[in-house]
């Protein structure tokens, strides 16, 4: 894996400005994003020989064979393709797989795209945790009828009980990311909030309240990757994939380790080792924030905080612009957008920060960005380190 470090680059990006896209098919949004990302790179659709798409979930417009469905829609015949689906971090995994394909000569130009329209999609979202099935290990959780939100609430309760994390510390995450969204013209939520606002918002699954939960938006994005050598001749400053790691561990929430460790413990270590960097080298981070507990666990698992200290770290202002680790600079999933699998959108924001194009707040002279995603109820994780 060390041979891959810095050998490929992201050369084009585009995030859809849509947050409400009634009656617009997700494939249309993906196509628009791909064309815009290719234009950003100075490339054409005819240059593309690689495609990464995972659009088989509800509201994503595809089915089991979403790669072939979308390739047909786009009118392309990719010779490298990837439909790996491990939830929200799938597109970080795609970027690493694309880097390996490009470096080995299997592909030259790879597009990675995602879109979903949960705000209008006619197929109803499942009311239960999709990882709980009436057979195998899921049968032992099914009688409790857990929802996706309730499983995250269990993680939150456990963190509060074991480590003393407070509701105010959790709320500080939502407040920080909302402040970052205020200047992002496309952010879903742009009204300032306070700790008290979070604490008084409606209860969803104790202790998580509405403002502890991500927004639900339509939308999507795309990136274009190629070799570091080819990237030198394209329109925009290339952003290099310097380090990567991924891991999958378990599915059922009942099998979470007692210390709440997630696969990020593994993916983060691998990413830092591949990049040859340390935590102090990271200028900006984009951490998956489906709920306020999510980035706190990532901070601990990735090694930015000791176990149990992330709540205080966030409440002390370390995630703000000017803090030790500016995080989710576009507003993140809590305030900007969250169509479902947000990993690709976090990756796009990481690239924007290194280009100096942040739509919310911009970290001055940022040269390194860490992007971290998760899938399911902390079943999978992927960590990417980008540099310029």
Secondary structure, DSSP 8 states (H G I E B T S, - for coil): -GGGTTSEEEEEEEE---S--TT--HHHHHHHHHHHHHHHHT--GGG--EEE----STTSS--TTHHHHHHHHHT---SEEE----STTHHHHHHHHHHHHHHHTS-S-EEEEEEEETTT-SS---SS-TT--SSGGGHHHHTT---HHHHHHHHHHHHHHHH---HHHHHHHHHHHHHHHTT-TT-S--S---HHHHHHS-EEETTEEGGGB----EEEEEEEEEEHHHHTTSSS--EEEEEEEEEE--S-GGGS-TT---THHHHHHHHHHHHT--GGG--EEEE--SBHHHHHHHHHHTTSS-TT-HHHHHHTTTTSTTSTTEE-TT-HHHHT--SS-THHHHHHHHHHHHHT--SS---TT--EEEEEEEETTTTEEEEEEEE-
